[in-house]
Amino acid sequence: MTYLTRTAATAGALLAAAGLLTAGPARAASRDIQQGNWLYLTVTRGDARSGHTHGTLLLCDPPSGHAHASQACGELADAGGDIGRIPAEGVFCPMIYAPVTTHARGRWNGRSVDFQETYTSTCVMKARTRHVFALDG
């Protein structure tokens, strides 16, 4: 439930900020969010209840809002918007347990996306999701 509240608050804040500029851009921003490809991404390090959460909004029409927006949007496009279908990168990760939980919620090609996965470490997360959850610049 916490993620839904954060997502709704973030989307609402974006639309409200656009509405403060003028009515025209507010309608355009609302239409882009509803029709375009976008995901609100969060990464929580440690226990999901007490860990540090970092999040960002990834927009893909055109790519923006994310440190690696172009690469992340390209990887998502190749996987049809399904984060679980992104091919894993061939890397060796140390066997150190430092859990990381990822969450993505948004829209891709007109359908809702709700993805959540906990990985054993940041290395494993980056190998499996490539640039999508690489929120650190």
WOSULSUL-V949817 format. One record per helix or strand of 3 or more residues. SS is the DSSP state (alpha for helix, beta for strand). FROM is the first residue (numbers start at 1). LEN is the number of residues. If there is no record, write none. Layout:
ss->[SS/SS]
from->[FROM/FROM]
len->[LEN/LEN]
This chain:
ss->[alpha/alpha/beta/beta/alpha/alpha/beta/beta/alpha]
from->[2/23/38/52/69/83/100/111/122]
len->[20/13/8/9/10/3/9/9/8]
